[in-house]
Amino acid sequence: MSSVLWFHQNWVYVALAATGLVGIWGLVLAALRRQPGRAFGIGIGIAVAAILIQVAAGTVLYVDGLRPLNGFHVFYGVVIAVTMSLAYVYRAQFARHPALAYGLLLLFVMGLGFRAWFNVS
């Protein structure tokens, strides 16, 4: 088994946990009407880095010719990459309600990650 494949198969747990936990944290902050602090910003950075590392590992596997039997796995990976790109483009709008915006974004990405994970054949 390729070391990149092993990493991709196991890093998914880190990526899903990070996006889920920070996403819930953001929604709790928004519900309590609290401004996110520095720790939340660091959490966002960790969650975004975790999911982008996962997408990068998947891209390396795809380029190397290791492709899942189900094409939807790749589709969801592409949607995650596009979603994160759009979030970067619209980051100025996220500043109005950062906890809510990033909370929803990260939970959406977590959902896409679960869909990708369940579509591996």
KOLMARZA-378647 format. One record per residue (C-alpha): residue number from 1; chain; x, y, z. Coordinates in nm, 4 decimals, m for minus. Example, Ala and Ser with C-alpha at 12.3 -4.5 7.8 and 13.67 -1.06 7.14 Angstrom:
<nodes>
    nr   kette         c1         c2         c3
     1       A     1.2300    m0.4500     0.7800
     2       A     1.3670    m0.1060     0.7140
</nodes>
This chain:
<nodes>
    nr   kette         c1         c2         c3
     1       A     0.0000     0.0000     0.0000
     2       A     0.1235     0.3459    m0.0893
     3       A     0.2198     0.5663     0.2043
     4       A     0.0152     0.8500     0.0539
     5       A    m0.2869     0.6187     0.0292
     6       A    m0.2391     0.5126     0.3922
     7       A    m0.2116     0.8784     0.4947
     8       A    m0.5230     0.9747     0.2940
     9       A    m0.7220     0.6885     0.4463
    10       A    m0.6269     0.7866     0.8006
    11       A    m0.6032     1.1656     0.7823
    12       A    m0.9754     1.1742     0.6992
    13       A    m1.0464     1.1270     1.0698
    14       A    m0.8415     1.4350     1.1583
    15       A    m0.9975     1.6443     0.8800
    16       A    m1.3556     1.5473     0.9671
    17       A    m1.3030     1.5932     1.3413
    18       A    m1.1358     1.9317     1.2977
    19       A    m1.3982     2.0715     1.0610
    20       A    m1.6816     1.9333     1.2722
    21       A    m1.5542     2.0558     1.6075
    22       A    m1.4613     2.4028     1.4881
    23       A    m1.7867     2.4261     1.2913
    24       A    m1.9922     2.3459     1.6012
    25       A    m1.7787     2.5860     1.8030
    26       A    m1.8622     2.8603     1.5534
    27       A    m2.2348     2.7919     1.5695
    28       A    m2.2275     2.7929     1.9510
    29       A    m2.0452     3.1269     1.9501
    30       A    m2.3007     3.2654     1.7039
    31       A    m2.5956     3.1358     1.9086
    32       A    m2.4514     3.2936     2.2237
    33       A    m2.3818     3.6148     2.0283
    34       A    m2.0175     3.6132     2.1324
    35       A    m1.7368     3.7473     1.9244
    36       A    m1.4845     3.4800     1.8320
    37       A    m1.1432     3.5258     1.9823
    38       A    m0.7949     3.4386     1.8710
    39       A    m0.8419     3.0739     1.9679
    40       A    m1.1329     3.0402     1.7249
    41       A    m0.9194     3.1901     1.4481
    42       A    m0.6477     2.9361     1.5208
    43       A    m0.9113     2.6613     1.5166
    44       A    m1.0301     2.7775     1.1756
    45       A    m0.6734     2.7677     1.0495
    46       A    m0.6208     2.4153     1.1800
    47       A    m0.9505     2.2902     1.0328
    48       A    m0.8876     2.4512     0.6942
    49       A    m0.5318     2.3176     0.6857
    50       A    m0.6524     1.9680     0.7773
    51       A    m0.9097     1.9556     0.4982
    52       A    m0.6712     2.1040     0.2422
    53       A    m0.4050     1.8483     0.3346
    54       A    m0.6653     1.5769     0.2777
    55       A    m0.7572     1.7206    m0.0624
    56       A    m0.3883     1.7523    m0.1546
    57       A    m0.3239     1.3882    m0.0627
    58       A    m0.6218     1.2844    m0.2742
    59       A    m0.4899     1.4906    m0.5633
    60       A    m0.1494     1.3216    m0.5381
    61       A    m0.3190     0.9816    m0.5437
    62       A    m0.5282     1.0791    m0.8460
    63       A    m0.2249     1.2040    m1.0369
    64       A    m0.0384     0.8822    m0.9499
    65       A    m0.3223     0.6803    m1.1041
    66       A    m0.4793     0.5492    m0.7822
    67       A    m0.8446     0.6254    m0.8384
    68       A    m1.1473     0.5029    m0.6443
    69       A    m1.3952     0.2876    m0.8315
    70       A    m1.6734     0.5319    m0.7528
    71       A    m1.6253     0.8650    m0.9305
    72       A    m1.8380     1.0496    m0.6748
    73       A    m1.5509     1.0291    m0.4261
    74       A    m1.3434     1.2486    m0.6551
    75       A    m1.6443     1.4719    m0.7238
    76       A    m1.6862     1.5503    m0.3538
    77       A    m1.3145     1.6212    m0.3209
    78       A    m1.3390     1.8703    m0.6067
    79       A    m1.6468     2.0316    m0.4486
    80       A    m1.4536     2.0700    m0.1213
    81       A    m1.1643     2.2370    m0.3068
    82       A    m1.4018     2.4730    m0.4894
    83       A    m1.5896     2.5514    m0.1677
    84       A    m1.2689     2.6394     0.0144
    85       A    m1.1575     2.8535    m0.2803
    86       A    m1.4862     3.0441    m0.2785
    87       A    m1.4634     3.0892     0.0968
    88       A    m1.1222     3.2481     0.0468
    89       A    m1.2599     3.4794    m0.2221
    90       A    m1.5512     3.5870    m0.0011
    91       A    m1.3561     3.6049     0.3259
    92       A    m1.4237     3.9793     0.3580
    93       A    m1.7987     3.9090     0.3769
    94       A    m1.7328     3.6472     0.6445
    95       A    m1.5986     3.9243     0.8700
    96       A    m1.9502     4.0548     0.9448
    97       A    m2.0528     3.7346     1.1263
    98       A    m1.7360     3.5255     1.1405
    99       A    m1.8499     3.2643     1.3914
   100       A    m2.1693     3.1867     1.1996
   101       A    m2.0076     3.2022     0.8557
   102       A    m1.7107     2.9830     0.9387
   103       A    m1.9223     2.7512     1.1504
   104       A    m2.1606     2.6864     0.8619
   105       A    m1.8757     2.6621     0.6110
   106       A    m1.6841     2.4056     0.8129
   107       A    m1.9917     2.1946     0.8869
   108       A    m2.0808     2.2006     0.5167
   109       A    m1.7273     2.0903     0.4286
   110       A    m1.7452     1.8197     0.6945
   111       A    m2.0666     1.6936     0.5335
   112       A    m1.8979     1.6854     0.1937
   113       A    m1.6089     1.4978     0.3512
   114       A    m1.8455     1.2377     0.4926
   115       A    m2.0097     1.2020     0.1513
   116       A    m1.6686     1.1501    m0.0082
   117       A    m1.5722     0.8963     0.2583
   118       A    m1.8931     0.6970     0.2145
   119       A    m1.8449     0.6875    m0.1633
   120       A    m1.5194     0.4941    m0.1533
   121       A    m1.5534     0.1553    m0.3150
</nodes>
